[in-house]
Amino acid sequence: MKLGLRNICLLIPTLLAANVIGGQAGPRSGYNSLDAIENDLIQLANDNIDNATMTKLADGAGVITTEARRNEDPKNIWCFKLEKGGEEPNRENVLILSNIHAREWITSHTSIKFAHFLLDHLNDTTWPANTPFVKYDYFRQFPRLTIKHLTDNANIFLVPVANPQGYAWSFEKDLMPQPPFRAGWRKNRRDVHEDPLPPVTEFSFHSGAIPGVDLNRNFPSANWGQTGIVPWTNNVPERIRTSRWRSDEVYCGRPTGGSWQGVGPFAPILEKETTAITTLLSSRFFRCFVDVHSAGGTIGWVEEGPNQIGSKNLRPGGELSDQEVFDLIAGRAAGLVTDPVSGNNYVKEKGPYPTSGDTTKWQYEASNKNCYAYLIEMAAAQNNAFIFRPENPDQHAEAVQPALFLMMFASIDNQFVSRPGIIFEDEP
């Protein structure tokens, strides 16, 4: 369903005033608490001890825990790893990140369902029959592309809840949207009252949101902290790519050195959650990175400036630029996802919305532009409302799985990616 809404996961007062942010009946229906999520994946790893592990993310100082507020317990950031037969350095590495925004419960649910599905079919050489995954027929035209082929050639990492402190608060305390100010908890839970305020000339929506940091604006990409207004286009109100005001929903975090004075981007003091993820991504080379969000029903990719469009790192010596490769793969992946509510396919969308300091931009840069970096916005809008935690989460999670498989195959299988005329025929 093409709505022309490129800023689909960014909460802004203009949209809230128009009552376009929606909730769902039975706020916890089909979803699990943070403890239940962690226990489920720990048990899954224990049941598959030769092929999977569940570990706490750490840096050089040890296990990382989040910064909690008063009366809250700090949380760990967990990583689930599927490494068939144990760690194999010659395999490509793939990472799926989800729930970096607290209220987007469907994203962690999707990662967990995917982990279960992979382990249930770890060595399958044919695609499962009698399942809801009718889009798997696409892969049957390529006999080599099986789940076994993927798990033989890729170590698959999942960070199911990248913002555990925020998720726990969202799940336990902040169930339903609360217009006109916000639609459920989005940021992390650090108390940012002591963070420096920017100059008064710096634009802010002053949304009235309780302080915290938008973790998907806190990654140390070259454009971190870059603000500016994106003008009104295609019936989408003007919006800000990120904010240096700690009360805004898209606050990017505090700058290194404790001052906003000066010109150009500043390196941030990373939040604990961001530190955990950047440490993991820096620990090895990841060929494919997928950041899963809601809501909107789109598949996007990292957007570069005009002077960078010609780079061909993903297919050296090929005729396609990186941006053209992203466009083709995202388009095909979107065509494999049918939204269970609308019945429409997802759509590809470059970007897919203006931002800075986000995961895909940083990872693409950090990999020297050798990583396939994507962003999925799950759950197409319903009646002009964005649904961050839709009903029937299993159906939404299952619908996205073919796209995840395609993006992984297109990243790790040289024969698959070398024949775009076959792979991407009938491009939607």
N, C-alpha and C positions, 0 to 999 in steps of 0.2 A: 504494500500500500504506500504509494509515493505521496507524502504529505508536504514535501518541501521544507521539512523542519530539520535543519542541519544541526541545531543546538539541542539535541534531544535529551541529553542527560544533565543539562545545565539549568538549575533552578533560578528563575529570576522573578521579581515581583510583578512585572507586566503580565507574565503568563499566569501567575497565581491569581492575580486580580480577575483574569478572564476565566478562572475556574477550570483550567485545563489539566490540572494535576489530579489524578484519581487514586483511589485506594482499592480495596478488594474486600469481598464479604469473607467473614471468618478469618481474621488477620493472621493467625498462625496455621491455618489449614494447609497441610501438606508440607510444612517446613519444620525444621528442627532447631533446638537451642544450640548455642556454641558448644557446650559440653557434649551434646548428643552427636554433633557433627564430628568433633575430634575423636570421640569414643568409637564411632562407626568406622572411621578411617584407620584408627589404630587396630581395631579388630580385623579389618580387611587386610591390613599389612601382615598381621600375625597369622591369618589364615593362608597367606600366600608368601610365606617367609623367604622362599627362594627367589622370589621375583619382585617383591615390593617392600618398601620401608616407609616409616612415618617419623620424621625428625623435626626438632625445633630449629628454626633458623638462628644463626649466630654470626658474630663477626670475631675479630681478633681478641676482643675483650671477653668473649663468652656468649652464652645464650642471651638473645635479645628479648626484653620484655617491654610492653607498651607503657606509656606514662598514663596513669589512671588519675581520676579525680577523687575527691574525698568520698569515702564509703564505697569505693570501687576497687576490686582486686586487679592488679596488672595481669596482662594476658601474654601468652606466647604466640608467635606466628609459626604455624606448622607448614611443612612441605611434605607432600606425598610423592614418592618416587617409584615408578614402575621401570625396573631395570631387569629384564628377563635373564635369569641365571646369575644375577649379580651385576655389579658395575662393569661396563665395557667401554673403555675409552675410545674405541674406533667407531662407535655409533654416533650418529648425530643426536644432539640434545634439543628437546622441545619443551617449552614451558607454557602452561595455561594459568593465567592469573585471574582471580575473580574476587568479588565482594570488596573491592578497594573503597567503594562507597557503601556505607553501612546499610542503607535502606534497600539495596538492590539484592534481596534475598534469593531471587531466582538464579543468580549467577553462581553462587556456591552450590546450590542444589544441582545445577547443571554439571559442574565439575565432578561432584560426588557420583552422580549417575554415570558419567563417562568413565570414571575410574572403575566402577563396578562392571560396566559393560566390557571394558578392555580385558579385565581379568577373567570374566566369564567366558570370553572368546579368544583367549590369549594366543592359541595356536591354530585358530580356524583358517583354513585355506579356501573356504567358500563363505559367502556372506549369509548370515542367518536368515532362514525363511520364517514365514508366519510371524513377522514382527511388524510394528508400526513403521519401520524404516523403509518405506517403499522407494525412497530416493536412492537406496543402495543399488538399485538396478543400474544406475550410472556406472558404478565401479565394476559391474560384471562384464563390461565390454573390455576391461583390461585384466586378463586372468592373473597377471602377476601381482596386482594390487589387492592384497588381502590383509587381514588384521595380523596374521603371522608375519607377513613381509614387513609391516610397520614395526611390530615389537621386536623383530630380529634386527632392525636397522636403526631404531631410535630409542633413546632413553627418554621417557616421558615424565616430566615433573609437573605437579599441580600445587599451587598455593591456593587452597579453596577459600580461605577467608583472610584476605590481605589486611583487613581492618578489623581485627577481632574485638578490640575494645568498643569500637563504634557499633559493630554488629550485635554484641551482647546487650548494649544499651537499647538499640533499636528493637531487638526481639523482646526484651523483658519490660522496658519502660515506655517505649515510644511507638506503640503499635500502629496507630492510625494517622493519616495526614492531618495537619493542623493549619489550614489556611486561615488568614491570608499570608502568614509569614513563611511557612515552610511545609514541605510534604514528607515528613519523616526525617530522621537523623541521617545526615550525609557524611559529615566530616569525621575525623578522629576525635578523641576525647581529651586531648591535652588542654590544660588551662593556659590560654594565650594572652591573658590580660597584661602580662609584663612585656609582651613583644612590642617593638617600636612601631609607632604610627608613622605613616608616610606623610609627606608634605600635604597641606590642605588642597593643593592643586590636583592631587591624584584623584581620579574618578572613583566613585563608589556607589553601589546601589543602596548601601545602608539598609540592608534587608531586615535588620532586626534579629538575625540569626544568632543563636548562642555561639560564642567563640569556639574555635577548633580549627584544624587545618584540612583543606581538601587535599588528600594525599595524591590525587592525580594532577595536581599542580605543583608538586613538591620535588619532582625529579630534576637532577642537575643537568638538564639539557642546555644547549647553547642559548636558547631563548627563555630560560627560567626567569620568572618574574616580569616578563614582558607584558605590559598592559596595553590599553588602547581599546577604542570602541569599534565594534564591527557594525557597519551601517545596516539600516533596515533593508532587507532584500527578500523577495519571494514570500511576502506576508509574514516574515519572521521579524519580530521587533529587534531593535538594536540591543546589543549585549556586549559584555566585557569578556575578553579572552581569559583573564585571570585578575586577581585583586591583591593589593598589598594592605587592604584594610582587614583587620582580624575579625570583624563581625560579618564579613561577606561570606556567602556560601562557597565562593571559589577563592578563598584566601590561600595564598601560596606558601605561607610559612615565613619565618624570620630570616633576615639576610645575615650572612657571615659578617662579623664585625659590628653587628647590632645597629646599623644605620642604613637608612634608605637614601641618604644624600649621595649625589653623584650621577653619572650618566651611564646608561647601558645595563646589561644584566649583571646580577651579582650571584656568586655561588651561595646556595642556601645552607643553613645548618639543617641537615636532614632530620626529619621526624624518625622516631624509632622504627615505625613500620616501613618507611621508605629506605632506611638504612639496611634493614633485613633483606629487602627485595633487591636493592642494588648490589649488596654483598653477594647474594646468590647468583645474580646475573653476571657478576664480574668473576665468579669462581671458575667458570668454564665458558666455552663458546656455545651459545644457543643459536641454532640455525633457524628456529621458528619460535615466535613469541605471539601469544594471543591474549589480549586483555578483554575480559568479558564483562559487559555492563548491561544495564537496562535503563530506559526502555526506548523502543523506536522501530525495531525490525529492520536494521541496516547492518551491513558489513563494510567497514572502512579500513583505511590504511594510513600510514604516516605520510604527511604532506610536506613536501620540500618547497623551497623558494625557487623562483624561475631560473636562477643561475645554476641550479643543481639538478634540473630535470634530466639532463643528458647522461647522468651516471648510469653505468651498466655493471654494477658490482654483483648483482644477483645472478646474471647470466653473462659472464665475461666473454667477449667476442661475439655475442649474439646481436641480433638486430634490434631487440627491444630494450628500452631504458627501464630502470627500476620502476619508475612510475607506471609505465605501460604493463610491466609484469604484475605489479600490485593490482592494477585495474582489471586485468584479465582474470586473475585468480579470484579476487573478491567478487567479480561479477558472476563467475561460475559457482562459487560457494554460495552466494546469495540465492541463486536460482535453485539450489538444492534444499533450501529451507522453506517450508510452507508454514506460515503462522497458524496455529491451531484454532484461533478465534476467527480471524478474518478470512482464512482460506487463501490469502494472497502470499506470494513469495516475498522474501526479504529483498531489499534493493541494495546495490552497491552505492557507496557515497564517499568521495574523496575527503579525507580529513579525519572524521566526518564533520567536525565542527571546529571553529577557531579556538585554540587554546595555547598554552605554553607550559613548560615544565611537566609534560605528561609522559606516561610510560613508553608509548610507542616511539615518540621522538627521541627520548633518551636512549632506548635500547638500540634503535637503528644507528644512532651516532656512535654509541659505545662499541658496537660490533664492527666499526669502520664500514658501515653500510653493507654488511654481509648477512644481515638477519632479515627474514621475512617477518615483518611486524604488523599485526592486524588489531583491529578493535571491533568487537561484535556488540551491537546494541540489541538485546533480546526484546521480545514481546512488543509487537507493533501496537501503536496507540489505538485506543478504543474510544469512539465518539469524542475525538479530539482530547482524550485524556491519556497521559503517560502512566502506565501501570508498572510499578517497580517490582511488585511481588504478586504476579497474577495467580488466579485460581488455576487448578489443574497443573501444578508445576511439572509433573512427570511428562506431560504432553509437550510442554515447551522445551524441556531439557532434551527429550528424544528428537524433537524436530531439528535441533541445532547440530546434532551429532554428525550427520553427513558433511556439513560444512567444516567441522573440525577435522574430520578425516581428510577431506580434500586439501585443506591448507597444509596439513602435515605431509601428505604424499607429495604435493607440489614443492615442498621444501627439501625433502630428504631423498627423493627418488629421481636420479638423473635422467633416466629414460622417459619418465612421465613428464618432466618439465621441459624436455627438449623437443616436444612435438605439439606446440600450441595449436597448430591447425586441426589436430584431432581432439585434443583435450577441451578446447574452448569453442568448438563448432556450435553454431546456433547461439552465440553469445546473447543473453537476454538484454 
